[in-house]
Amino acid sequence: MDLKEKLISSFWAFENHQDEDTYLHNIRTEAIKTFEHHGFPSKKEEAWKYTSLNSVLKNDFSVFPKQENAIEYNDVKKYFIHDIDTYKIVFIDGKYSSHLSQTTHDGMDICLMSSALTKPKYRILIENYFNKIAKNDSLTSLNTAFSSEGAYIHIPKNKMVAKPIQIIHFSTGNESAIMLQPRNLIVVDENSHLQIIERHQSLTENPVLTNSVTELFVNKRAIVDYYKVQNDHSNASLIDNSYINQKQESICSVHTFSFGGKLTRNNLNFYQHGEGINSILKGITIIGDKQHVDHNTLVHHIEPNCESHQDYKGVFGENSTGVFNGKIIVNKEAQKTNAFQSNKNILISDKATINTKPQLEIFADDVKCSHGCTIGQLDESALFYLRSRGIPEKEAKALLMYAFSNNVLSSVKIPEIKQRINKIIANKLGVDIGFDL
């Protein structure tokens, strides 16, 4: 039995254990039908032309963990941004960990999807927001069919959340191979401000496939900063589907830092509903070995006087492969749009590969839109200059690669995250660059 058949046959056993709710039952049933019809995406589809899931899907994944597994804080402390005080929502093999988590009831709802999906007091919000902006593609639909656990966050009007929220999903490796499908729903109401740090982390080399979906609603004049840290083990694969709906004069930035894992696919979709919106998408990818990272972005400008800024940097070594497929759509009504997209890449190995495809679809006539991509190698004259100043070749190359990615880091608003990413970059490059990381 292949994984598709296993998932479809497991669905009804899963659904029968859920609380009876016709509204959710109908959503899940339609979702599994969509997945059954389309199956897993293949390279025959244009959006997946350069990314194959075959090497991942050959594993015999357990769909549900057989037992609950506890881990101690000291065993996973290094994966937290612990230099600052944060709220924490932690999951172990898809199950909520109360002893590793730290939430609040200070005028906010920071809880679990399992509670939000089943308790009557959340019913109106669930009906208004759950599965409203997620696409009906095969992988998102698969997640919807099995959606039961993840982070549920509702920030009311005029609330400046005092601390960032960390959402961390751990996989213990107690299963020989496991598939996880977390579902996050985040609603930020008018004039509120929220910072989120998200990480998916396996603790062993056992294969893990995570198919994650996040729906984020950023209402009028709200501000959201979202940081995704992807630095997993070599047999962990992540498909991260994020859908963001912005309203008038809101600002939402998503920084994606991709350093580890076997295969990583980031599907990041922004929808602008209102004027004066700013969407910011930035990323740094540094990979080697046979790693594969694919960034697939969409910004849909629907109404006038809005902006979007995309800036992705990639450094690819050994036999690694990178993909960037960025699309900007500007509707006819979206006049005075400013949309910018940049993807720059360095290949430090003759065997590394990058496939980049920036796209603009513009139906308005009064806009400022640009896109561009570059693929090259390190500047030999700059490298010669550094070496002539007594800097060893390895450190000189690292300095150039750090400088190459630094403008993305400069927009990070949490200093402790910037420091953590600097340390990861130095570790990936295998050097001590010699200044405060």
KOLFIZA-286218 format. One line per field, with one value per atom (N, C-alpha, C): y, z, x; residue number from 0; atom name. Coordinates in steps of 0.05 Angstrom, whole numbers. Layout:
residues N
py Y ...
pz Z ...
px X ...
num NUM ...
atomo CA ...
This chain:
residues 437
py -24 0 25 43 67 87 110 129 141 147 158 140 114 95 92 93 91 114 138 162 162 154 154 133 109 89 97 113 121 144 158 182 175 154 148 140 125 118 144 163 188 203 205 221 210 184 171 177 185 191 221 237 265 270 291 298 304 294 298 327 337 365 365 370 368 388 412 433 424 415 406 380 363 337 342 360 366 378 395 407 385 368 346 327 320 301 311 337 349 350 355 357 331 309 283 275 283 277 292 317 332 318 310 296 270 255 229 234 255 261 269 287 298 282 270 256 275 263 280 294 319 333 320 322 311 332 325 344 350 336 343 369 377 402 425 447 469 479 481 492 473 448 429 418 433 424 417 431 426 413 404 391 364 343 316 306 295 283 253 242 213 201 214 204 206 224 227 207 203 187 157 149 120 109 126 117 107 88 77 93 116 135 125 128 124 150 146 170 181 163 171 159 175 164 143 122 100 106 124 131 160 171 198 196 215 214 241 239 263 268 293 301 323 325 345 370 392 418 420 409 410 396 376 361 377 397 412 442 450 478 494 481 495 503 491 497 521 530 553 579 601 627 634 626 629 654 670 695 716 712 731 716 731 719 717 693 689 671 673 653 629 605 581 562 552 531 508 486 464 438 425 399 378 354 331 309 302 283 289 315 324 327 322 325 349 363 387 378 393 388 411 405 427 434 415 422 437 437 453 480 482 506 527 551 573 592 592 610 630 644 665 668 680 687 717 732 761 775 771 784 773 750 738 709 697 669 657 644 629 601 584 557 537 517 494 493 484 479 458 438 417 429 450 463 481 496 515 500 476 461 447 444 428 444 466 480 501 502 521 550 559 587 597 578 586 582 574 566 588 613 635 641 642 647 625 601 578 580 586 588 612 633 657 655 639 639 612 591 565 556 551 541 561 586 607 617 616 626 604 581 559 549 544 534 505 498 471 453 458 440 414 395 368 368 380 378 394 418 434 419 407 392 368 355 332 341 364 374 381 393 400 375 354 329 318 321 310 331 355 377 371 372 368 383 387 400 419 439 460 484 507 531 547 556 574 600 622 648 669 682 704 728 749 774 794 804 823 851 869 896 911 928 947 933 910 895 893 904 901 877 854 830 834 831 839 822 797 779 764 756 739 712 700 673 653 633 611 587 578 554 533 511 492 464 450 422 404 386 367 339 326 298 281 262 248 227 217 195 168 166 140 122 134 119 116 94 91 112 121 143 154 180 191 215 218 241 257 284 302 323 331 351 372 389 411 431 443 464 488 511 536 555 568 590 614 636 660 684 697 720 744 765 789 812 822 842 870 889 916 928 942 958 941 915 898 891 882 877 850 832 805 797 783 771 741 725 696 685 664 649 619 608 580 562 537 518 490 474 445 431 413 402 372 356 328 324 304 300 276 261 239 240 221 219 203 194 179 197 186 203 216 241 256 272 271 287 304 331 349 364 363 377 397 422 442 462 472 493 514 539 562 582 590 611 635 658 682 705 717 739 764 784 809 831 839 858 887 906 934 945 956 970 952 926 907 904 895 891 863 846 819 815 805 797 767 752 722 712 696 685 655 643 614 605 588 578 549 542 515 505 488 478 450 432 405 385 360 338 330 314 308 290 276 259 271 297 311 327 325 340 356 380 399 411 410 424 445 470 491 508 506 521 543 568 591 609 617 634 658 682 707 726 734 752 779 800 826 846 862 882 910 930 958 967 978 991 972 947 927 923 913 907 878 862 834 827 818 810 781 765 737 733 726 719 689 676 648 641 627 620 590 582 553 544 526 517 487 473 444 429 402 385 373 351 337 352 357 372 392 417 438 452 454 468 489 514 536 548 544 556 580 604 628 646 650 663 687 711 735 745 753 764 791 813 840 849 853 861 888 910 936 954 979 998 1002 1012 1019 995 972 947 944 933 927 898 883 855 852 839 836 807 797 769 768 757 756 728 720 693 691 673 665 635 624 595 590 573 564 534 519 489 477 451 435 407 389 360 356 341 336 350 371 384 398 402 415 434 460 480 494 496 507 529 554 576 582 579 585 607 631 653 665 677 691 716 739 763 772 773 781 808 828 856 859 863 863 892 909 936 956 982 1002 1010 1024 1037 1018 996 977 971 958 951 922 911 885 885 873 872 843 831 805 805 793 792 766 748 721 718 708 703 674 662 633 628 610 601 570 559 530 517 497 482 453 439 410 402 383 374 384 407 418 430 433 445 466 488 509 516 524 532 558 577 601 606 605 610 631 656 679 692 695 707 731 752 776 780 782 788 815 832 859 861 862 864 891 892 917 940 934 955 964 949 954 975 999 1020 1030 1043 1055 1033 1009 987 990 985 983 955 939 911 905 895 890 862 849 821 817 805 800 773 758 732 730 729 728 703 690 664 662 648 642 611 601 573 570 556 552 525 510 484 481 467 462 443 429 409 420 443 455 467 468 477 496 516 534 539 536 541 565 587 610 621 628 636 659 684 706 712 718 723 747 763 785 782 785 786 812 832 859 866 873 881 910 924 953 968 994 1009 1031 1035 1056 1042 1029 1013 1016 1009 1006 978 962 934 926 911 901 873 858 832 826 810 803 780 766 745 744 736 733 706 694 669 672 669 672 659 666 656 679 672 693 711 736 756 751 743 735 759 783 806 813 810 815 794 769 748 752 761 767 789 810 833 823 807 798 780 763 745 761 783 800 815 816 828 808 783 763 746 747 731 704 681 655 652 635 633 625 605 596 618 633 655 678 683 704 697 672 664 667 659 662 691 709 737 747 739 748 737 712 700 713 719 732 760 775 802 800 779 775 773 759 755 775 793 810 829 838 858 846 820 806 806 801 801 828 849 876 884 870 877 860 843 827 845 845 864 854 828 816 810 826 822 794 780 753 733 738 721 726 752 758 745 746 733 703 690 661 654 669 664 668 688 693 668 657 634 610 606 584 587 612 617 611 620 614 584 570 541 527 537 526 530 553 560 548 537 523 541 565 584 600 611 632 658 673 697 718 718 735 761 763 785 773 790 781 769 742 729 722
pz 0 0 0 -20 -21 -1 2 22 17 -8 -15 -6 -13 -5 25 38 68 80 70 81 77 53 48 65 68 85 115 122 150 157 136 141 157 149 162 191 196 224 240 228 242 246 225 227 247 249 268 297 302 330 336 317 322 333 348 358 334 336 314 309 285 278 248 240 211 195 206 191 185 206 202 186 191 177 147 138 110 98 113 103 100 120 119 96 93 73 45 40 14 9 31 28 21 34 27 -2 -11 -39 -58 -51 -68 -69 -46 -45 -60 -57 -71 -101 -110 -139 -150 -136 -146 -137 -114 -104 -97 -92 -87 -113 -111 -135 -148 -174 -188 -206 -218 -234 -260 -266 -289 -286 -260 -254 -256 -268 -272 -246 -225 -200 -185 -194 -181 -202 -222 -244 -235 -215 -206 -179 -168 -142 -143 -138 -138 -109 -102 -76 -75 -97 -98 -77 -72 -53 -25 -20 7 11 -10 -7 -6 -12 -12 16 37 64 73 91 103 127 123 145 162 188 206 206 202 200 227 247 274 293 311 330 348 354 370 399 409 437 441 464 471 482 474 482 496 520 534 530 528 527 547 557 577 565 578 568 562 579 575 550 542 517 492 494 470 473 495 501 478 465 444 420 417 394 400 425 432 429 422 425 455 471 500 511 494 503 510 502 508 519 533 544 522 520 499 510 497 500 483 492 477 474 449 443 430 445 437 432 411 404 401 411 408 393 370 352 347 344 337 361 386 410 426 438 454 478 484 508 528 549 568 584 590 608 593 567 552 542 544 534 556 548 566 551 558 545 564 556 573 567 586 583 586 582 586 563 561 541 513 511 485 485 462 460 447 463 453 463 446 454 432 431 412 392 368 347 356 371 381 398 414 430 412 394 377 359 350 332 345 372 385 406 416 437 425 436 424 425 444 446 423 409 386 359 360 336 315 324 305 291 306 294 275 282 264 238 240 216 199 212 197 185 196 188 179 192 186 157 143 115 96 102 84 63 69 49 39 52 43 16 -1 -28 -27 -48 -50 -66 -63 -76 -60 -70 -59 -31 -26 0 21 14 34 41 21 26 43 39 56 85 90 117 128 112 121 129 114 120 148 155 180 202 197 216 243 263 290 311 306 326 313 329 321 338 330 346 337 356 351 367 352 364 355 374 367 384 371 384 380 401 398 390 386 377 396 384 399 420 413 432 421 437 431 447 434 448 460 486 500 492 485 480 454 439 416 424 405 409 393 407 393 389 365 358 349 364 358 357 335 332 332 352 355 345 332 325 340 357 374 359 337 323 335 353 365 345 324 302 281 266 245 224 219 201 207 207 216 198 193 178 198 198 216 200 209 194 213 223 241 225 239 227 246 236 252 242 260 253 270 257 272 261 280 273 290 276 290 283 303 298 295 290 283 303 292 308 327 323 341 329 345 337 348 331 339 326 341 330 335 315 316 307 321 313 311 288 283 275 286 279 279 260 259 263 283 290 297 282 289 307 324 344 338 316 307 277 266 237 224 239 227 208 186 167 179 173 181 157 152 132 146 145 157 135 135 116 133 135 153 138 150 138 160 152 170 155 167 157 176 165 181 170 188 180 195 179 189 183 203 198 198 196 191 210 198 212 232 229 246 235 252 244 253 235 242 231 248 240 245 224 225 217 234 229 228 206 203 202 221 223 215 193 182 181 201 203 215 200 211 202 212 205 176 167 138 127 145 135 141 147 153 128 121 98 108 97 106 82 81 62 78 76 92 75 80 65 82 75 90 73 84 70 87 76 91 78 93 84 99 84 96 89 109 106 106 103 99 118 106 120 139 135 151 140 157 149 159 141 148 135 151 140 148 129 134 126 145 140 142 121 120 118 138 139 136 113 105 104 124 126 127 135 139 129 130 121 94 88 63 40 43 24 38 29 41 18 21 2 17 11 24 4 9 -7 9 0 15 -2 8 -8 7 -6 6 -11 2 -11 2 -14 -4 -10 12 10 24 10 22 11 17 8 30 21 40 53 40 52 43 61 55 62 42 46 41 60 59 61 41 40 36 55 53 62 50 57 52 68 64 63 43 40 38 55 53 57 36 38 23 28 15 13 11 8 -15 -10 -30 -22 -7 3 -19 -15 -35 -21 -29 -18 -41 -39 -60 -47 -56 -47 -70 -63 -83 -71 -82 -69 -88 -76 -90 -75 -88 -77 -96 -87 -104 -95 -112 -107 -119 -101 -109 -110 -92 -91 -93 -98 -105 -80 -87 -67 -47 -56 -38 -48 -30 -36 -29 -43 -35 -42 -24 -27 -23 -43 -40 -45 -26 -28 -18 -36 -28 -37 -19 -24 -20 -38 -35 -40 -24 -27 -28 -50 -55 -60 -44 -46 -52 -57 -62 -83 -77 -97 -91 -77 -69 -93 -89 -109 -97 -110 -101 -123 -114 -132 -121 -138 -131 -153 -145 -164 -152 -159 -147 -167 -158 -176 -162 -178 -170 -189 -178 -194 -187 -206 -201 -216 -202 -214 -228 -246 -261 -242 -220 -201 -183 -183 -164 -175 -182 -191 -168 -176 -157 -140 -151 -138 -141 -119 -120 -112 -131 -125 -135 -117 -124 -116 -133 -128 -137 -119 -125 -114 -131 -123 -133 -114 -121 -109 -125 -117 -123 -105 -109 -109 -130 -131 -124 -102 -93 -100 -116 -126 -155 -170 -198 -201 -179 -180 -168 -157 -146 -168 -163 -183 -171 -187 -179 -203 -198 -218 -208 -222 -213 -235 -226 -245 -233 -235 -226 -247 -237 -255 -247 -267 -263 -281 -269 -285 -277 -295 -289 -307 -295 -311 -306 -290 -285 -301 -306 -323 -308 -283 -267 -243 -248 -227 -230 -208 -209 -200 -219 -213 -226 -211 -222 -211 -226 -216 -229 -216 -227 -212 -225 -212 -222 -205 -213 -203 -219 -211 -217 -198 -203 -182 -182 -163 -147 -128 -112 -129 -122 -136 -131 -152 -149 -141 -150 -143 -113 -103 -75 -58 -68 -53 -53 -75 -76 -57 -56 -38 -9 -1 27 33 15 19 20 5 5 31 47 74 95 88 107 117 104 113 98 111 98 78 58 37 48 66 76 90 107 122 103 82 63 48 39 26 44 69 88 92 94 97 73 50 26 25 33 33 55 78 99 90 77 68 47 31 10 21 44 56 77 84 108 105 80 78 86 82 92 122 135 164 176 161 172 177 165 169 192 204 227 251 263 284 312 315 341 342 357 357 363 381 389 366 348 325 305 302 284 294 320 331 327 330 326 297 278 250 242 253 248 257 280 290 271 262 244 218 208 183 186 208 213 215 228 230 203 187 160 142 146 130 142 167 179 188 197 205 229 242 262 249 241 225 240 267 282 292 290 304 318 333 350 334 337 323 342
px 17 0 18 14 30 18 33 25 -2 -8 -34 -57 -55 -76 -77 -54 -54 -68 -63 -76 -106 -115 -144 -158 -145 -158 -157 -137 -136 -155 -164 -181 -206 -220 -245 -241 -220 -214 -209 -195 -190 -216 -232 -256 -276 -277 -295 -288 -263 -255 -259 -268 -272 -300 -303 -330 -348 -372 -391 -397 -390 -395 -399 -423 -430 -414 -410 -395 -367 -352 -325 -324 -343 -343 -345 -362 -365 -340 -326 -301 -280 -277 -257 -263 -288 -296 -290 -297 -291 -261 -246 -217 -204 -213 -201 -208 -232 -239 -221 -214 -195 -168 -158 -132 -134 -156 -158 -158 -170 -171 -144 -130 -105 -80 -81 -57 -35 -11 12 21 30 39 64 66 89 102 124 139 124 102 86 71 67 53 74 65 84 95 79 88 107 108 126 147 152 169 197 207 235 237 214 215 200 214 202 200 177 172 178 187 189 208 230 250 239 220 208 186 169 145 150 174 180 182 184 185 157 158 133 126 113 107 84 87 65 48 22 4 -2 -4 -10 11 22 41 28 43 32 30 47 46 55 47 56 84 101 129 136 146 154 184 191 219 224 248 255 265 260 268 298 314 343 352 336 343 338 320 313 317 330 333 346 365 380 363 339 322 304 302 286 303 290 303 299 318 314 328 340 353 332 307 286 262 245 221 200 189 169 146 123 103 111 104 112 89 86 66 82 84 102 86 93 81 102 96 114 100 111 99 69 64 36 18 28 12 22 3 10 26 47 63 59 44 38 62 80 103 125 125 144 132 106 92 88 85 79 61 35 16 4 -16 -27 -57 -71 -99 -103 -81 -81 -95 -121 -137 -133 -120 -115 -123 -129 -133 -108 -92 -69 -72 -83 -90 -86 -102 -98 -120 -113 -133 -153 -144 -163 -185 -178 -198 -216 -203 -218 -238 -231 -248 -271 -270 -290 -306 -296 -311 -330 -354 -374 -366 -350 -344 -327 -314 -297 -312 -337 -351 -353 -359 -362 -336 -314 -288 -280 -285 -278 -294 -320 -336 -328 -318 -310 -282 -265 -237 -225 -234 -221 -226 -204 -204 -217 -214 -226 -207 -181 -161 -142 -143 -126 -135 -116 -123 -134 -147 -157 -138 -112 -93 -90 -76 -76 -64 -41 -28 -42 -52 -67 -93 -106 -131 -125 -102 -95 -93 -80 -78 -105 -122 -149 -165 -162 -176 -168 -143 -133 -129 -138 -133 -146 -129 -140 -123 -97 -80 -61 -54 -36 -40 -31 -34 -58 -74 -96 -90 -89 -81 -101 -114 -132 -124 -114 -106 -128 -141 -163 -153 -172 -166 -147 -130 -114 -96 -85 -69 -40 -21 7 17 21 29 57 59 84 108 103 126 121 142 138 126 113 103 119 130 145 127 125 110 131 134 155 142 148 139 163 164 186 176 195 190 212 203 222 238 228 242 236 217 210 196 184 174 196 196 217 214 189 184 156 152 127 119 93 83 66 72 58 43 19 3 -8 9 -1 -17 -36 -53 -54 -47 -47 -68 -82 -100 -94 -87 -78 -95 -109 -125 -116 -107 -98 -117 -131 -152 -140 -157 -149 -129 -109 -90 -73 -72 -56 -29 -10 17 26 36 44 69 87 111 111 117 116 142 152 175 167 171 162 185 184 205 194 202 196 223 225 251 249 263 265 289 288 309 327 321 338 340 353 356 334 315 292 276 266 252 227 223 199 189 163 150 129 133 114 99 73 56 40 50 39 23 1 -15 -20 -16 -21 -39 -61 -77 -74 -66 -61 -78 -94 -111 -100 -92 -81 -101 -116 -138 -128 -146 -139 -118 -98 -76 -61 -64 -49 -21 -2 25 34 44 53 81 99 125 127 133 133 160 173 200 199 207 208 237 245 272 272 285 285 314 320 348 347 334 328 349 345 364 361 380 382 360 345 323 296 295 270 261 236 225 201 199 179 165 138 122 106 113 101 83 57 37 26 32 23 6 -17 -37 -42 -39 -40 -60 -80 -101 -97 -91 -87 -109 -116 -136 -123 -139 -130 -108 -87 -64 -50 -52 -37 -9 8 36 42 51 58 85 104 130 135 145 152 181 198 226 229 240 243 273 283 312 315 324 325 354 361 389 391 370 372 348 351 329 336 323 327 313 288 272 254 255 238 224 198 181 165 169 154 134 109 88 77 83 77 59 34 14 2 4 -7 -31 -52 -76 -82 -81 -85 -114 -129 -157 -160 -155 -156 -133 -134 -113 -93 -69 -48 -35 -35 -24 5 21 49 55 64 71 101 115 144 151 166 174 204 219 248 257 280 290 320 332 360 361 374 377 407 418 446 445 450 449 472 477 497 488 508 503 483 461 440 414 416 392 377 351 334 316 316 298 284 257 240 222 226 209 189 163 142 124 126 112 91 71 50 42 41 29 8 -17 -39 -49 -43 -52 -80 -99 -127 -138 -129 -139 -116 -121 -100 -84 -61 -44 -32 -22 -9 20 35 63 68 88 100 129 145 174 183 196 207 237 252 281 291 300 309 338 355 383 388 404 411 440 452 479 478 488 484 511 517 542 537 559 559 538 521 501 473 472 446 431 405 387 369 367 349 328 305 283 271 267 251 231 206 184 166 170 156 137 112 91 79 76 62 38 14 -10 -21 -25 -36 -62 -84 -111 -114 -133 -139 -146 -159 -167 -144 -122 -100 -81 -90 -73 -55 -33 -14 -1 2 15 45 60 89 96 107 113 142 158 186 194 209 217 246 262 290 298 312 323 352 370 399 411 428 439 469 483 511 514 527 534 564 569 597 607 592 600 591 607 600 577 570 549 523 523 499 482 455 436 416 409 387 369 343 322 305 306 291 273 249 228 211 220 203 181 157 135 119 111 93 68 45 20 6 8 -1 -24 -47 -70 -78 -62 -66 -45 -50 -32 -16 -22 -8 5 27 40 71 84 113 119 128 133 160 175 201 207 221 230 257 273 299 311 329 344 372 390 418 428 446 459 489 506 534 551 577 596 607 624 636 654 655 671 700 714 742 760 753 770 766 741 736 750 749 762 793 804 833 840 823 828 829 810 809 834 841 864 890 891 915 918 896 897 902 910 918 895 872 849 850 850 851 827 831 811 784 783 757 742 756 744 736 753 746 721 718 693 669 673 651 642 662 655 639 647 633 604 601 574 557 569 554 545 563 556 534 535 515 487 484 458 450 468 464 441 435 413 386 383 358 358 380 381 376 384 381 352 333 305 292 307 297 294 271 265 270 276 283 313 328 358 366 352 360 357 337 334 357 363 386 412 416 440 440 416 414 420 408 412 442 454 483 499 492 507 503 478 473 488 488 503 533 544 573 578 559 562 559 540 537 562 574 598 623 621 643 666 659 680 672 692 687 694 673 678 693 692 710 696 670 656 631 618 597 574 570 549 526
num 0 0 0 1 1 1 2 2 2 3 3 3 4 4 4 5 5 5 6 6 6 7 7 7 8 8 8 9 9 9 10 10 10 11 11 11 12 12 12 13 13 13 14 14 14 15 15 15 16 16 16 17 17 17 18 18 18 19 19 19 20 20 20 21 21 21 22 22 22 23 23 23 24 24 24 25 25 25 26 26 26 27 27 27 28 28 28 29 29 29 30 30 30 31 31 31 32 32 32 33 33 33 34 34 34 35 35 35 36 36 36 37 37 37 38 38 38 39 39 39 40 40 40 41 41 41 42 42 42 43 43 43 44 44 44 45 45 45 46 46 46 47 47 47 48 48 48 49 49 49 50 50 50 51 51 51 52 52 52 53 53 53 54 54 54 55 55 55 56 56 56 57 57 57 58 58 58 59 59 59 60 60 60 61 61 61 62 62 62 63 63 63 64 64 64 65 65 65 66 66 66 67 67 67 68 68 68 69 69 69 70 70 70 71 71 71 72 72 72 73 73 73 74 74 74 75 75 75 76 76 76 77 77 77 78 78 78 79 79 79 80 80 80 81 81 81 82 82 82 83 83 83 84 84 84 85 85 85 86 86 86 87 87 87 88 88 88 89 89 89 90 90 90 91 91 91 92 92 92 93 93 93 94 94 94 95 95 95 96 96 96 97 97 97 98 98 98 99 99 99 100 100 100 101 101 101 102 102 102 103 103 103 104 104 104 105 105 105 106 106 106 107 107 107 108 108 108 109 109 109 110 110 110 111 111 111 112 112 112 113 113 113 114 114 114 115 115 115 116 116 116 117 117 117 118 118 118 119 119 119 120 120 120 121 121 121 122 122 122 123 123 123 124 124 124 125 125 125 126 126 126 127 127 127 128 128 128 129 129 129 130 130 130 131 131 131 132 132 132 133 133 133 134 134 134 135 135 135 136 136 136 137 137 137 138 138 138 139 139 139 140 140 140 141 141 141 142 142 142 143 143 143 144 144 144 145 145 145 146 146 146 147 147 147 148 148 148 149 149 149 150 150 150 151 151 151 152 152 152 153 153 153 154 154 154 155 155 155 156 156 156 157 157 157 158 158 158 159 159 159 160 160 160 161 161 161 162 162 162 163 163 163 164 164 164 165 165 165 166 166 166 167 167 167 168 168 168 169 169 169 170 170 170 171 171 171 172 172 172 173 173 173 174 174 174 175 175 175 176 176 176 177 177 177 178 178 178 179 179 179 180 180 180 181 181 181 182 182 182 183 183 183 184 184 184 185 185 185 186 186 186 187 187 187 188 188 188 189 189 189 190 190 190 191 191 191 192 192 192 193 193 193 194 194 194 195 195 195 196 196 196 197 197 197 198 198 198 199 199 199 200 200 200 201 201 201 202 202 202 203 203 203 204 204 204 205 205 205 206 206 206 207 207 207 208 208 208 209 209 209 210 210 210 211 211 211 212 212 212 213 213 213 214 214 214 215 215 215 216 216 216 217 217 217 218 218 218 219 219 219 220 220 220 221 221 221 222 222 222 223 223 223 224 224 224 225 225 225 226 226 226 227 227 227 228 228 228 229 229 229 230 230 230 231 231 231 232 232 232 233 233 233 234 234 234 235 235 235 236 236 236 237 237 237 238 238 238 239 239 239 240 240 240 241 241 241 242 242 242 243 243 243 244 244 244 245 245 245 246 246 246 247 247 247 248 248 248 249 249 249 250 250 250 251 251 251 252 252 252 253 253 253 254 254 254 255 255 255 256 256 256 257 257 257 258 258 258 259 259 259 260 260 260 261 261 261 262 262 262 263 263 263 264 264 264 265 265 265 266 266 266 267 267 267 268 268 268 269 269 269 270 270 270 271 271 271 272 272 272 273 273 273 274 274 274 275 275 275 276 276 276 277 277 277 278 278 278 279 279 279 280 280 280 281 281 281 282 282 282 283 283 283 284 284 284 285 285 285 286 286 286 287 287 287 288 288 288 289 289 289 290 290 290 291 291 291 292 292 292 293 293 293 294 294 294 295 295 295 296 296 296 297 297 297 298 298 298 299 299 299 300 300 300 301 301 301 302 302 302 303 303 303 304 304 304 305 305 305 306 306 306 307 307 307 308 308 308 309 309 309 310 310 310 311 311 311 312 312 312 313 313 313 314 314 314 315 315 315 316 316 316 317 317 317 318 318 318 319 319 319 320 320 320 321 321 321 322 322 322 323 323 323 324 324 324 325 325 325 326 326 326 327 327 327 328 328 328 329 329 329 330 330 330 331 331 331 332 332 332 333 333 333 334 334 334 335 335 335 336 336 336 337 337 337 338 338 338 339 339 339 340 340 340 341 341 341 342 342 342 343 343 343 344 344 344 345 345 345 346 346 346 347 347 347 348 348 348 349 349 349 350 350 350 351 351 351 352 352 352 353 353 353 354 354 354 355 355 355 356 356 356 357 357 357 358 358 358 359 359 359 360 360 360 361 361 361 362 362 362 363 363 363 364 364 364 365 365 365 366 366 366 367 367 367 368 368 368 369 369 369 370 370 370 371 371 371 372 372 372 373 373 373 374 374 374 375 375 375 376 376 376 377 377 377 378 378 378 379 379 379 380 380 380 381 381 381 382 382 382 383 383 383 384 384 384 385 385 385 386 386 386 387 387 387 388 388 388 389 389 389 390 390 390 391 391 391 392 392 392 393 393 393 394 394 394 395 395 395 396 396 396 397 397 397 398 398 398 399 399 399 400 400 400 401 401 401 402 402 402 403 403 403 404 404 404 405 405 405 406 406 406 407 407 407 408 408 408 409 409 409 410 410 410 411 411 411 412 412 412 413 413 413 414 414 414 415 415 415 416 416 416 417 417 417 418 418 418 419 419 419 420 420 420 421 421 421 422 422 422 423 423 423 424 424 424 425 425 425 426 426 426 427 427 427 428 428 428 429 429 429 430 430 430 431 431 431 432 432 432 433 433 433 434 434 434 435 435 435 436 436 436
atomo N CA C N CA C N CA C N CA C N CA C N CA C N CA C N CA C N CA C N CA C N CA C N CA C N CA C N CA C N CA C N CA C N CA C N CA C N CA C N CA C N CA C N CA C N CA C N CA C N CA C N CA C N CA C N CA C N CA C N CA C N CA C N CA C N CA C N CA C N CA C N CA C N CA C N CA C N CA C N CA C N CA C N CA C N CA C N CA C N CA C N CA C N CA C N CA C N CA C N CA C N CA C N CA C N CA C N CA C N CA C N CA C N CA C N CA C N CA C N CA C N CA C N CA C N CA C N CA C N CA C N CA C N CA C N CA C N CA C N CA C N CA C N CA C N CA C N CA C N CA C N CA C N CA C N CA C N CA C N CA C N CA C N CA C N CA C N CA C N CA C N CA C N CA C N CA C N CA C N CA C N CA C N CA C N CA C N CA C N CA C N CA C N CA C N CA C N CA C N CA C N CA C N CA C N CA C N CA C N CA C N CA C N CA C N CA C N CA C N CA C N CA C N CA C N CA C N CA C N CA C N CA C N CA C N CA C N CA C N CA C N CA C N CA C N CA C N CA C N CA C N CA C N CA C N CA C N CA C N CA C N CA C N CA C N CA C N CA C N CA C N CA C N CA C N CA C N CA C N CA C N CA C N CA C N CA C N CA C N CA C N CA C N CA C N CA C N CA C N CA C N CA C N CA C N CA C N CA C N CA C N CA C N CA C N CA C N CA C N CA C N CA C N CA C N CA C N CA C N CA C N CA C N CA C N CA C N CA C N CA C N CA C N CA C N CA C N CA C N CA C N CA C N CA C N CA C N CA C N CA C N CA C N CA C N CA C N CA C N CA C N CA C N CA C N CA C N CA C N CA C N CA C N CA C N CA C N CA C N CA C N CA C N CA C N CA C N CA C N CA C N CA C N CA C N CA C N CA C N CA C N CA C N CA C N CA C N CA C N CA C N CA C N CA C N CA C N CA C N CA C N CA C N CA C N CA C N CA C N CA C N CA C N CA C N CA C N CA C N CA C N CA C N CA C N CA C N CA C N CA C N CA C N CA C N CA C N CA C N CA C N CA C N CA C N CA C N CA C N CA C N CA C N CA C N CA C N CA C N CA C N CA C N CA C N CA C N CA C N CA C N CA C N CA C N CA C N CA C N CA C N CA C N CA C N CA C N CA C N CA C N CA C N CA C N CA C N CA C N CA C N CA C N CA C N CA C N CA C N CA C N CA C N CA C N CA C N CA C N CA C N CA C N CA C N CA C N CA C N CA C N CA C N CA C N CA C N CA C N CA C N CA C N CA C N CA C N CA C N CA C N CA C N CA C N CA C N CA C N CA C N CA C N CA C N CA C N CA C N CA C N CA C N CA C N CA C N CA C N CA C N CA C N CA C N CA C N CA C N CA C N CA C N CA C N CA C N CA C N CA C N CA C N CA C N CA C N CA C N CA C N CA C N CA C N CA C N CA C N CA C N CA C N CA C N CA C N CA C N CA C N CA C N CA C N CA C N CA C N CA C N CA C N CA C N CA C N CA C N CA C N CA C N CA C N CA C N CA C N CA C N CA C N CA C N CA C N CA C N CA C N CA C N CA C N CA C N CA C N CA C N CA C N CA C N CA C N CA C N CA C N CA C N CA C N CA C N CA C N CA C N CA C N CA C N CA C N CA C N CA C N CA C N CA C N CA C N CA C N CA C N CA C N CA C N CA C N CA C N CA C N CA C N CA C N CA C N CA C N CA C N CA C N CA C N CA C N CA C N CA C N CA C N CA C N CA C N CA C N CA C N CA C N CA C N CA C N CA C N CA C N CA C N CA C N CA C N CA C N CA C N CA C N CA C N CA C N CA C N CA C N CA C N CA C N CA C N CA C N CA C N CA C N CA C N CA C N CA C N CA C N CA C N CA C N CA C N CA C N CA C N CA C N CA C N CA C N CA C N CA C N CA C N CA C N CA C N CA C N CA C N CA C N CA C
